Amino acid sequence: MVYLRCVFEIISTYQLKKIRMKRLQLVLLLLMTQQFIFSQNNAISRFINAPRNIEHSGLAKCITVHDYSFKINKEAVDTTKTVDKIFFNKRGGVIKVLNFRDSEDEPWQIIEYDKKGRAQSISRKNNDGMSLFAKQFFNNFSDQPDSLNIYRGEKRKSDQYINHFDKKLLVKQEYFTQDTLRSYNTYQYDKKNRLIKESFVNTKNGWGITIGKSITGNKDEKTFYSNDDKTYVYSKLQDTTVITKTNITPKHTYIEVTKELKTNNFSLEIKDKYDNNFLYESIHNYTSKDSIFYCSYYYRDNKKISRFYKTITKPNIQIGTWNSDVGVDQESTQTVNIDTSFDEFNNWTRKAYSTDNKIIRLIIREIKYFRL
């Protein structure tokens, strides 16, 4: 199978790494396979990311994550650092996240979650201290909110998303600025409640490109962004789920075909992307209990691979191979060793990523537990 070819190519490259090793520094991406679900527009995700490096066992009350990245130059080492403090309830759910830039003196962002783990509010630091930036208002049946308000200043609402539901399914999302409807999205489903069509509709007060009268010679002229439709078709190929997403524009037909297979031992996802029937990118994710294989191929017009990127990740090592458009026939390889320390509850507290005997990334976790 295709994904096995990716795995074998990575392993073969690893065996030859002493011959083909390059000293090009590369920050390897640890790409975890995610469950492939086409979901509606989750507006809050534009402003926050899901907490990372929080996996644990036991009753953790708070995890503080210090994440250092080191860029090694000839003259010095450039260091970047972020600090995140995540609080949990006794069921293991996240209740609050504090984001710091480089120290724990004062957070630049605070995210609070409700009892169902839904982001409820975002506060951000400004010249006057912390102020409310975003707030979601929820119903009792959906992870999607009834509305999301964005604030510029503590009380002045600037943007708003309003969701409409039918039989507990999101069927319409409206976007307002300054209480004016700018655009909206609609959603249609099949009998299994799977999304089959989503449509973007621009309004007369919507977004576009304005050309000034200094150029037109007469008056300002505005060209609105065009409406847009995406359709989804679901099928089965033996035990594999196939989802075909199609987006047709005036000049292009974009098709994305995702094949997903899950068993008790592994999961596999292959995503092929087409532009006017030309395959321009193919992404492969294979995840087993203790290994992750990732392959990404980019193609030329003649269907030959123009460049690629592959990684294999295990608990104590990451191996990456890649090339570029400039040196298509010249592969580079980097091996990153991962040294991990654990606490008495078998939760990791330190991960050091090193290559050529130099640490390029360091993650330190301080874990506080509830008292039993």
C-alpha positions, -999 to 999 in steps of 0.1 A, spaced: 0 0 0 10 36 -5 15 44 31 38 14 36 59 27 7 63 60 27 73 41 58 99 20 41 113 50 23 118 68 56 134 38 72 157 32 43 168 69 44 175 65 81 198 35 74 218 57 50 218 88 71 255 87 78 262 90 41 235 116 33 233 137 64 230 174 59 235 201 85 205 221 74 185 229 105 148 220 103 121 223 129 104 189 125 67 191 127 51 165 149 19 160 131 -7 140 150 -34 124 129 -67 140 137 -101 125 132 -113 137 97 -146 155 102 -159 183 80 -173 207 105 -191 240 104 -174 273 108 -161 273 144 -154 310 147 -137 309 181 -109 288 166 -97 319 147 -85 334 179 -73 305 201 -56 271 197 -63 239 216 -40 235 246 -9 213 237 13 191 258 -13 184 284 -17 147 281 -14 131 316 -27 104 339 -40 109 374 -56 139 390 -36 168 376 -48 202 390 -25 224 369 2 219 343 26 247 335 43 242 301 76 260 294 84 256 257 119 267 245 131 267 209 168 273 201 181 285 168 218 279 167 239 304 147 276 306 143 279 335 167 251 329 192 220 310 201 186 326 196 160 315 221 123 318 220 101 309 248 64 305 256 47 296 288 12 282 292 -6 274 324 -35 250 321 -60 243 350 -82 212 352 -112 200 371 -112 166 389 -127 150 358 -97 160 337 -115 187 318 -97 220 311 -113 250 329 -88 278 323 -57 285 302 -32 313 309 -9 322 280 24 340 287 49 354 262 82 346 280 76 348 318 49 341 343 47 377 355 14 385 338 -5 366 311 -13 382 278 -44 360 273 -68 341 296 -92 316 282 -120 302 304 -140 271 297 -175 259 308 -183 225 324 -186 209 290 -151 220 279 -163 247 256 -143 280 254 -166 305 271 -145 337 272 -112 352 261 -96 381 279 -65 398 265 -40 423 279 -41 459 266 -28 492 278 -54 493 306 -47 457 318 -69 426 310 -102 432 292 -128 410 277 -120 402 240 -145 375 231 -175 357 248 -196 328 236 -232 321 246 -242 285 245 -273 263 244 -275 229 261 -274 207 230 -245 218 208 -208 225 210 -215 254 187 -226 286 205 -258 305 199 -236 335 194 -200 348 197 -193 384 205 -159 401 198 -151 433 217 -128 462 210 -126 475 245 -144 461 275 -180 468 264 -180 479 228 -190 450 206 -174 452 172 -180 417 156 -207 391 162 -214 356 149 -250 343 153 -258 307 148 -292 292 138 -302 256 145 -328 232 131 -332 199 149 -301 206 169 -280 210 137 -263 242 127 -280 254 95 -270 291 93 -242 313 106 -244 351 102 -215 375 106 -220 411 117 -197 440 122 -211 471 139 -245 455 139 -245 452 101 -249 418 84 -218 413 62 -221 377 51 -236 344 62 -230 306 57 -256 279 53 -253 242 59 -272 212 45 -271 176 58 -280 141 46 -302 116 65 -273 106 87 -267 142 97 -235 145 77 -226 178 61 -232 176 24 -232 213 14 -219 246 28 -225 279 11 -209 313 17 -231 343 8 -218 378 6 -244 406 12 -247 441 -3 -228 453 28 -203 425 25 -166 423 17 -148 431 -16 -122 452 -33 -127 489 -37 -109 509 -64 -107 546 -57 -120 573 -80 -84 586 -84 -79 554 -105 -113 551 -121 -115 588 -128 -152 589 -118 -162 573 -85 -152 546 -61 -160 511 -75 -164 481 -53 -162 445 -65 -177 421 -41 -162 387 -32 -182 360 -50 -205 336 -33 -190 301 -27 -203 265 -24 -186 234 -12 -202 199 -15 -193 167 3 -199 131 -9 -194 101 14 -187 66 3 -172 33 15 -144 13 -1 -144 -19 20 -134 -7 55 -122 27 42 -143 59 45 -140 81 15 -150 118 16 -149 140 -15 -150 177 -11 -156 199 -42 -153 236 -45 -161 251 -79 -150 287 -88 -152 306 -121 -117 294 -131 -110 264 -109 -125 232 -97 -109 222 -64 -114 186 -52 -101 171 -20 -104 134 -16 -99 119 19 -96 82 26 -97 72 62 -92 38 78 -93 30 115 -87 -2 133 -79 -11 170 -42 -10 161 -37 19 137 -53 47 118 -46 58 83 -56 90 64 -47 98 28 -57 132 15 -53 140 -23 -58 176 -35 -67 184 -71 -69 217 -91 -88 213 -124 -82 175 -122 -44 180 -116 -31 163 -85 -9 189 -68 -5 176 -33 -9 143 -15 -7 139 23 -4 106 42 -8 101 79 -3 67 96 -6 64 133 0 33 154 3 29 192 38 43 195 47 56 160 36 83 136 45 83 99 38 114 78 44 120 41 37 150 20 42 151 -18 40 180 -41 37 175 -79 47 192 -111 25 195 -142 39 163 -156 28 144 -124 63 140 -112 71 147 -76 86 182 -73 93 181 -36 84 160 -6 86 159 32 85 128 53 89 121 90 88 91 113 82 99 150 87 75 179 88 81 216 126 87 216 134 98 180 122 118 150 136 113 115 129 137 87 138 135 50 130 162 25 141 179 -7 133 212 -24 123 226 -57 159 238 -62 175 204 -55 149 179 -65 173 150 -67 192 159 -35 176 146 -3 184 160 31 180 141 64 178 151 100 176 129 131 162 144 163 167 125 195 141 129 222 152 125 259 122 123 282 119 124 320 89 113 341 75 120 376 63 95 402 29 93 385 45 84 352 37 118 336 65 133 316 80 165 330 108 172 305 114 165 268 147 176 252 149 175 214 185 174 201 204 170 169 241 168 164 244 167 202 228 202 204 194 208 220 170 226 196 139 224 217 132 219 253 98 214 270 95 215 308 62 207 326 54 216 362 25 194 373 5 200 404 -20 173 415 -52 173 435 -48 158 470 -65 124 473 
